[in-house]
């Protein structure tokens, strides 16, 4: 009986631990219900237009039967039958001619304006240029020419745009007319200037490298040549005293001086005696 109690005391805590941790020998399957959300995705096809593009209703082009208009590009030159190419960042200049064919009424050329349009749909305005007012009166049977210029933006380089040039005029009775003298697709091109800032600094950098290599080569050749040179040592030769004026004879005894003077060699290089030396020599001789 005691053994049974001991066994119970040992097994019961283990059973309780397994039950609390959830590792029971019996597995219970539970299903979690998940709410699925349905998302409706709508896809629409839309045309991509520039941020500066504006849609406006294009005004009706009206032309007077008694007027003729002409257009001539002077910068850049344009040949008829080919696509017009305009350089980005450079001014574009052209002339607009107006001829009054009426024999009784006057016409007044009011303004000339230009604009860039979306090449696929000319109703979309990409950029509007300033309208230039002329208010020039054209008599019956006469002609008039006005000039206009604009500057394409450099950001438009490499892209096609529709160019619309409109001439606005009226007759003497006040009837307004607006004629599109040019309404075609043009190509904005980028001009290669040949030497830009990056190319210039690249050439300067290459020139600096070449100069540095030349200096280093000169230094190397100079040091290499110095190594081959043999250092010559000059031999020091003692010549002694050759000038008799630099010799002090006062400390020499008179007898010795007399002997030097009487000697054949001494006579040739007799030193210049002081009065004291001459006196001592006389006393010695006497």
Helices and strands as residue ranges (DSSP letters): H 2-21, E 54-55, E 67-75, E 85-87, E 91-100, E 107-118, E 121-128, E 132-138, E 143-151, G 154-156, E 160-171, E 176-189, H 197-228, G 244-246, H 254-262, H 264-268, H 275-285
